[in-house]
Amino acid sequence: MVGMSVLRSAAAFAARLSPLKSGNNAAQLLSRIIPRTDKVAVRFGGGHGKQMFVVKSTNFYDRRFLRLLRFYILLTGIPMAIIITGVNVFIGQAEQVETPEGYEPEHWEYYKHPITRWMTRTLFDSPVKDYEKMMAAIHNEKEKSDMRLTQLEVSRQMRMKGDGPWFQSKTPNKDLIHYGHKSTPDN
Amino acid sequence: MKDHDNAAYPEPPRKTPVVDKQTSVPNPAVILTNLFYYSVDVPVSKFKGVLDSIRSNNKSVYYHQKFRRIPELTDCENGDYLCYYEAEMQWRRDYKVDQEIVKIVQERMKACYQREGSSYKQNCVKEIEQFEETSNNFQLRYGDLGAYASGRKCLMKQKERMMADQAQTS
């Protein structure tokens, strides 16, 4: 009882000191609920418990890599897949037939798949032209090699015989020789 | 439900006996074949039919290219590099053709083996003999030439073979 009177006086003192605090109202002073520390108010409890801060290593870089990989592969992969599927469904592959008499097929008509045919028609030279290009290159090299061999042979001959325009060294003019000091013997 | 009929690999005539069922128990093999037919074969054939009808106005054809025969390496003059090049190209085409020939003969033997099952040693003698002959000849002619094989190397190998034969006979 004495403690209760001490408490009452303490409460009245607190109310007088700070009358604006919400818990210090006279009617509420002694009927305030004592805070209990063993139970906490949990928000968004639901059924799975309290949200925990799990400490783990980052997988941001891994996920970013996979995201970018998928993006850049599908960037050209999807149009290519659509085009190839469309070509295979709507323009089918060619069938093989016997070459008709007297008809010479174009170089792209020797292939089966429509995309291969298009590539050989628009992007590449015909195999005949490639063959001729290679033959032209070989012919050029052969001519160069033949010329070099003949040059070696010609220079050998000219050096040996001395009657050609090469391997001639310039000597001074005959008229420039001064015979004056030889005109009188026993000088 | 006959599969495609390839004239190059004619199957022998079927020797299945006439069905003479004496029980009322259903044959599981028939059930399974019907199941396969209705679940796999029919949808696939329908799909192919649909695609063929879509593609029917864009039909194109392709031909088989035939190359002229060219004088070989032995008919070329010394130093005629153009002749060498043409002979080399012809040798390469012939090399490819020979590889494909060996593959076809091998496929025939494999098909025969598959058909005959456990009696292949008896019924496939011709195919096996043909395959052995062609593969032996291929090995003799093109055998150890390696990745940089050329007409000249093949010719030299032939020369070696002829020399070995001559040394053996004399």
Chai-1 contact restraints between the chains, C-beta under 6 A:
chainA,res_idxA,chainB,res_idxB,connection_type,confidence,min_distance_angstrom,max_distance_angstrom,comment,restraint_id
A,I91,B,N58,contact,1.0,0.0,6.0,A-B,restraint_1
A,G92,B,R55,contact,1.0,0.0,6.0,A-B,restraint_2
A,A94,B,S60,contact,1.0,0.0,6.0,A-B,restraint_3
A,A94,B,V61,contact,1.0,0.0,6.0,A-B,restraint_4
A,A94,B,Y62,contact,1.0,0.0,6.0,A-B,restraint_5
A,E95,B,V61,contact,1.0,0.0,6.0,A-B,restraint_6
A,Q96,B,Y62,contact,1.0,0.0,6.0,A-B,restraint_7
A,V97,B,V61,contact,1.0,0.0,6.0,A-B,restraint_8
A,T99,B,Y63,contact,1.0,0.0,6.0,A-B,restraint_9
A,P105,B,Y63,contact,1.0,0.0,6.0,A-B,restraint_10
A,E109,B,Y62,contact,1.0,0.0,6.0,A-B,restraint_11
A,E109,B,Y63,contact,1.0,0.0,6.0,A-B,restraint_12
A,Y110,B,Y62,contact,1.0,0.0,6.0,A-B,restraint_13
A,Y110,B,Y63,contact,1.0,0.0,6.0,A-B,restraint_14
A,Y110,B,Q65,contact,1.0,0.0,6.0,A-B,restraint_15
A,K112,B,Y62,contact,1.0,0.0,6.0,A-B,restraint_16
A,M135,B,L82,contact,1.0,0.0,6.0,A-B,restraint_17
A,I138,B,Y81,contact,1.0,0.0,6.0,A-B,restraint_18
A,I138,B,L82,contact,1.0,0.0,6.0,A-B,restraint_19
A,I138,B,Y85,contact,1.0,0.0,6.0,A-B,restraint_20
A,K142,B,Y81,contact,1.0,0.0,6.0,A-B,restraint_21
